[in-house]
Structures are given as structure tokens and as C-alpha cells.
Amino acid sequence: MKKLITPTCLLPIIAFFLFVTSCGDDSDMEENPFGDYLEIRATECEKIGSVLQIDFIVINKSKKNLNVRVSPISVSDNKEKWYRLPGLTASFGFGTRASTVAHYLTEIEMPAGDTAELHIIAYDFDPADEATIANVSFSVGIYETDRTFVMKDSYEKTGLKIKDHRVKSHGVQTNDRYIEYEIQSCKKTDNDVLVLDFIMKNLTGKSLSNVRLEVSDIYDNLGNRYIWPAYQIKCLTGKSNIGWQSITDIPAGGTMNGTVRIDDFKDNASEITVYLFLDADNYIFSDNIARFITIPVK
């Protein structure tokens, strides 16, 4: 005789299933201390150059315009290393790096319903390349546009997996996720002059004004260092080329052709490493050093 399975008999099974489901991975679920005002979500945690960059989106959930202030508190890793001010910065705004950097405080006005980008950067992060997990905390103050105080609280995000796509040898380690570099050639001439030609591509979505490039360090695979005036840097479209520094503009989506020239390059050296310092008037690079690492000399 067959037994019918009644809805009442299914209740224990359903209850068990709901219990198991509720005990699953809740790493994407976190307490929101800002109620109906803000929603904050972590989107990226990545090593770029010598820094760790942790990205968030911040959504104004309220029905009014708000002034939002952010101040970084700390970043830590699974090797029990802590990074605090002044080794942290926050960049907060609409679109890629729209705001200015402030070590202690960065503030924007957020229209109702809008989404902004927040970037927390820890400098000189994990030089031994041992950390795999990061934690971050920062304070958030919310005000009405007439400066009336609404609330202030801290936000913490733990257990972020660190991505690391950096080039470690025989290539370019970029200083920013939205800047690409390509080595065109690296050749030694008959009169012992090394010429390294490269292309820098602007993928930030905005035109970059007064991009300054300076050589921070140059050395070869034999340990020889080359000090100014033994080198020159030049941008082919540069507004100013004075040997040790070049200044240029790079349109959105555009490229810049650059050259590093080294006089009296050593005979037995077969690779060159060049560190370039960069900054710009209207953009915040994640790291200020682009690294051309162990580039073969032909």
C-alpha cells in the first residue's frame, strides 16, 4: 500500500533545507550601519605597483541630497601588518578618480539616488609579497547640504582577497589600472647610447593635463646606476622637455610616445630597469611610480 506524502510531512524537510541554506557563505552579506542613507559595497582589492587599492561604490539611498565625508582609519592584512595614517589616502567622487586626495578627509555632495566611487590606498603595502587577505576600516559622516549633522559611524570590511596581476620581470608594472604601457624598442647604439622607446595609453576616460614624467631610478642587470645628467627623458608631444623632466597632455583614449636615453651604457649589461615618477594636475594615479623591469637590451 502506497503512503501519501502530505504537506505536513514536508515541513521538517523544508525547515532543514532553510537552516542549511542560511548557514551558507555570507561573505557578501555585511551589516550596513548607515540605515536608509547609504549603501557601501567593496568591488576590488588589488596590488598596483607598491600600493594596495581597495575600491568601493557608495550609493545614496535616501531621497535627498547629502554631503558625505570619508576618512580612512586602517588597513591590515593576514600577516598582522597594519597600515594607518599618514600611510593611507582616500579618493572619493564621481567617475574615475574625480576627487582630490586627502590624507585625513575627503568630502563630496551626493545627489539623491546617485552612486560614487571610493578608493582607499595603502602605501608601501606588503613589500615581501606575503599577504593574501586584507581588511579595511574608514569613518563616514553624513550631513544635509545645509551642513545639518545626520550621523557618523565607521565601516569595516574584512576578508578581502588580494588580487595581484603585476608584472615582476621583463615588462612594465603599471602605476594605475587605467594606464597601459608598451615597450616599443630598447636598443644600444654604436656610440654606447641606450635608447628605450615606450608608449603610454590613457584609459581613464578623461583627458590628463600636465602629466609630469621624471626618472626616479635607472640601473642595469650588473648593478650599475645611471644618475642625471647621464640620462634624458622626452615625450614626443611634450609641452616641456628639459632633460630630467617632461610635461605633456594626454587626451582620453589617446597615447603618448616617450623616450629614455642613457649615455655611456655599460658594455656587458644586457638588461635595464627604469622607474618613472608620474603625476598630473587633474588625476590621481594609484601609485606614482611606473616600473620598466629588466627590459632586454638589443
N, C-alpha and C positions, 0 to 999 in steps of 0.2 A: 504494500500500500504506500503510495507516494505521499510525502508530507509537504504541505504548502508552506512557503516562506512568507510570513506575514510582515507588514511594516514594523510591527512591534519587535519582531525578531531581528530586524536590521539595525535597530537603534544602537546596540553595543558596538556593532561593526562601524557604523558611521562615527560614533564617538571616538573610537580608537583611531580611525583614519584622520579625524580632525586634530587629535592630540599629536600624532606623528608629524602631520604637516606643520603644526605650529612650532615644532621643535627643530625645523629645518634651518638652513643657513639664513641668518638675519643680518649679514654683514652690510647689506644695503639699506637696512632699516635703522634709523637713529632718531634719538629724541630731538625734537625741534623746540628750542627754548624761546622762540620768537612768535609763538602763537599764530595769530591771523595776520601778522605784519610781513614776515619774511620767510622764504624757504631757501635753504642753502644746500647745494649738492656738490660733492667733490667729483671732478671729471678726469683729472690727470695727476700723476705723481711721477716725475721723470727727472733723471740727471741730465743736465745740459751744461757742457763744459765743466767748470768746477763747482757748480751750484746745483741745489735741488729745487725744482719748481713744482709747486702744488697748486693746481688750478681748481677754481670753483665757479659755479654760476649762482647768482643771487637774484631771487625773484621777489618783486614787491607784490605780495598777495592782497594787500589792503586796497581800499577803494579811494585812496588819497595819495597825493604826492608826499614823499618822505625825504628827509635828509638822513643819510646813513653814514656813520663813521666806523672805520675799521682800524684796529691797532694790533699788530702781531704780538703774541706772548711768547710762544716757544715752538720749536720743532725738535723732536727726538727720534732716535732710531732703535732698532733691536739690538744694537751693540752698546746700549746705555750711554750714548753720546747725546749731549744736549746742545742746542743752538738757541741763543737768546739775543736780544738787542745788545749792541748795535749790529749784530751779525745777521739780522733779518730785515727784509723790506716787504712792504705791501703795495701792490698796484691795483687800482680799483677804477673801473669805468666802463664805457660802452664801446664795444669793438675792441680790436687787438691793441692792448696797451694804451688805452685812451687817456689815462690819468697820469699824473706825475707820481714819482716815488716819494714816499715819506717814511723815514725810519720808524716814527712813533705814531703817526696818524695820517690816514687818507680818507677823504670825505667826498661824496657826490650827492646830487639830488636825483632821486629815482621817481619818475612819473608812475602813477598807479598802473599796475599790471606789467611794467617793464622788467626786462632781465639785464643784469650787468655781469661783467666778468671780474673775478677777483683772483689775483696771483700772489701767493706767498713764496718768497725766495729765501732760502738759507744758503749763505755764502761759505765757501771752502768746506763743502759738505763731503764727509767720508772720503778723504784722500786715499785711504788704504783699500777702497772698493770692497768693503766687507758687509755693509748694511744692505738688507733686502726689504725691510719694513720701516715705514715712517709714521709718526703721529704728529699732529699739529693742533695748536690752540690759538685762538685770537679773540679779542673782545669786539663786540658790536654795540654801538649806541644808535638809537633810533630817535629822531626828532621830527616834529612837524616843520613845515617850511618857514613858519614864523618863529622858529627856534624853541618852541614849546617841547619840553622833555617828554618822551613817551616811555622808553625803557632802555635798560642796558644789561647785557649778560655776556657770558663767554660761550664760545662754540668750540667743541673738541671733536676731532675726527681721528680715530685710531685704526691701526692695522692696514694702512695703505701700502699696497705692493709697489715697490720702486721699479720703474722701467729704466733700462739703460741701453740705448741704441748708439752710443758714442763710438766713433772710430778711434781705435787705440794705436794704430800704426799704418804707415804707408797711405795716408789720406788726410782728409780735412775733418776736424772736430769742430762743428759749428758752434757759435755762441748764442744761437737763438733758433727756436723751432721754425720760424718763418723766414730764415735767411739760409740760402744754399750757396755753396762754393764749389767751384770746379777748377782743378789744376789743368791749365792748357799745355804748358811745357815747363821743363826745368832743365836748362842746358848750360854747359860751361863753354865759353868761347875760347879762341886760341890765345887770348891775352889774359887768361885766368880770371875772367869775369863770369860770375854765375848770374843767369837771368831766369827768374821764376815768374811766369805769367799765369794769372788766375782770373776767374770770372766770379763776381758776387751777384746773386739774384735776389731781388726784393719781392717776397711773397707775403708781406704784411697786410696788403690790401690798402696801403696808404703811401703817398709819396714821402720819402725821407729827405729831410732838409739838413744841410750842413753835416753830412756824415764825415766824421774825422777818423782817419786811419793813421796809426803810428806803429812803428815796430817796437814791441815790448822786449823781445829776446830773439836772438838767432844763434844757433850752434849746429855743428856738423856731427857726424857719427864718430869722429875721433876726439870729440870734446872741445874743439876749438870754438870760441865765441867771437862774434863779429860785432864790434862796437862802432857807433857813429863817430866819424864820417865814413866808415868802411862800407856802409850800405846806403841805399836810397829807396824810397817808396814813391810810386807815382800812379795816379789814376788818369786814364786817357781822357776822361771827360771832366777832370778836376777843375774846380774854380781856383784852387790854390795848390801848387806843388812846390814845396820848399825843401825837398830832400828827406828830412826826418819825419815830415807830416804831409798828408794830402787831404784836401777837403773837397767834397763833391755832393751833388744831389742825385738821388736815385728815384725815378718815377715808380709808381705802383705797378708791379709786374715787370719792371724793367731790370736791366743788368748794368753792371759797371765792370769795365776791364781794368785790372790793376797789374802792376809790375813791381817786383822787388829785385833790386840789383845789388850784388855783393862783389866788391873789388877784392882782388888777391885771394880768391878762394883756394884753399889748400889742395895740393896736387893729389894726395892719396884719399881725400874724403869722397865718399860715394853717395851720401845722403845728407839732406838738410832739413832742419826743423825751424819753423818761423812762427812766432807768436805775434799776432796783430791785435793791438788795442783799438776798440771802436766805440764811439758814442755818436749821438745825433741830437739835434735840437728838439725834435718832436716825437721821439720814440725811445722806449726803454728796452734795451737789449737784456735778455735774461742774464747773460754773462758778458762782460766787456772784452773778453779775450777769445779770438778765433785762433785755433791751433792747426797749423800745417805740419803734420807729424811725419818724420822720417821719409821725406819725399825723395825718391831716387833721382840722382843726377845723371843725365845722359851726356 
